Amino acid sequence: EHEYLPTNPLERMRGPEIGAPRERVLTDSEIKAVWHTLPKIMPVNYQRIVQLCLITAQRLGEVSGLSRQELHLDRAEWLLPGSRTKNKAPHIVPLSGMAVSVVTDALDEAAGAGALFPICGVTVSAMISLANKSGRFDIPHWTIHDLRRTALTGMARLGVAPIVLGHVANHRTTTLAGVTLAVYQQYSYGAEKRHALDLWADRVAAIVGG
């Protein structure tokens, strides 16, 4: 573009093949296996990150970068700024009782007023990958992002409407699809998001508790 080079070094090069989207959704028994294996292979804060990814259906980077300033426990909410979301849109995540319990435990142990988990999300993902390779979970291979898919699929099975799932996931392709939703519909579905996440947390508690 700036003509610093006489020719484009990428000219006629082929890009990497784009793989098909993953479809892995953990079964109830697999969720239970993961939940009860985590304490055996990970430090407690790593466990909490994985648990929150499953409970809240949010991305690993968003969970691992959670700060005290984003938490509003007086109203059980997590306010994600646009600077930390994939689509740059601010996102309110209602926190279920189960999520609040995990967050509160982390707050009690965290030092300072900054990040709740002074851990890189890549490290958590790498630990899971190693545990998968060594068969520690005793289930087919899974990734941390599969938990987000598992949570959203689980909520759908519990009767949560697609538009609400879109708001829980902060997917603007769903929440702003078409003129009606993008321009005219201004409701944030806060109550429905909370109901969906509470339903899912209750389901996870039942699964891991037997």
Residue pairs with C-beta under 8 A, 6 or more apart in sequence:
22 143
22 145
22 146
22 149
23 149
24 140
24 141
24 142
24 143
24 146
24 149
25 146
25 149
25 150
25 153
26 34
26 139
26 142
26 146
26 147
26 150
28 207
29 139
30 137
30 139
30 140
30 142
31 54
31 150
31 204
31 207
31 208
32 207
32 208
32 210
33 137
33 138
33 139
34 50
34 137
34 139
34 142
35 51
35 54
35 204
35 207
35 208
36 208
37 131
37 136
37 137
37 138
38 46
38 47
38 50
38 51
39 47
40 136
41 127
41 131
41 136
42 50
42 124
42 127
44 109
45 106
45 109
45 117
45 119
46 119
46 123
46 124
46 127
48 102
48 105
48 106
48 117
49 60
49 63
49 64
49 117
49 119
49 121
49 124
50 124
50 128
50 144
50 147
51 102
52 58
52 63
52 66
52 99
52 102
52 103
53 59
53 60
53 63
53 144
53 147
53 148
54 147
54 150
54 151
54 204
55 96
55 98
55 99
55 102
55 151
55 197
55 200
55 201
55 204
56 63
56 78
56 93
56 95
56 96
56 99
56 151
56 197
57 147
57 148
57 151
57 152
57 155
57 168
57 169
57 197
57 200
58 80
58 93
58 148
59 86
59 145
59 148
60 121
60 124
60 125
60 144
60 145
61 84
61 121
62 80
62 84
62 85
63 117
63 121
64 117
64 119
64 120
64 121
64 124
65 84
65 115
65 117
65 121
66 78
66 103
66 115
66 116
66 117
67 114
67 115
67 116
68 107
68 110
68 113
68 114
68 116
69 113
70 78
70 79
70 80
70 81
71 77
71 78
71 79
71 103
71 107
71 116
72 78
72 79
73 95
73 100
73 103
73 104
76 94
76 95
76 96
76 100
77 92
77 93
77 94
77 95
78 92
78 93
78 94
78 95
78 103
79 90
79 91
79 92
79 93
80 90
80 91
80 92
80 93
80 170
81 90
82 88
82 89
82 90
82 91
85 91
85 170
86 170
87 170
87 171
87 172
89 170
89 172
91 170
92 188
92 190
92 193
93 168
93 193
93 197
94 190
94 193
94 194
94 197
94 198
95 103
95 197
96 194
96 197
96 198
96 200
96 201
96 202
97 198
97 201
98 201
98 202
98 204
98 205
99 197
99 201
103 116
106 116
106 117
107 116
110 116
110 117
121 144
124 144
125 143
125 144
128 142
128 143
128 144
129 143
131 137
132 141
132 142
148 169
151 200
152 165
152 168
152 169
154 200
154 203
154 204
155 164
155 165
155 168
155 196
155 197
155 199
155 200
156 162
156 165
158 196
158 199
158 200
158 203
160 168
160 192
160 195
160 196
160 199
161 192
162 174
163 174
163 175
163 181
163 189
164 189
164 192
164 193
164 196
165 171
165 174
165 196
166 172
166 173
166 174
166 175
167 174
167 175
167 188
167 189
167 192
167 193
168 193
168 196
168 197
175 181
176 182
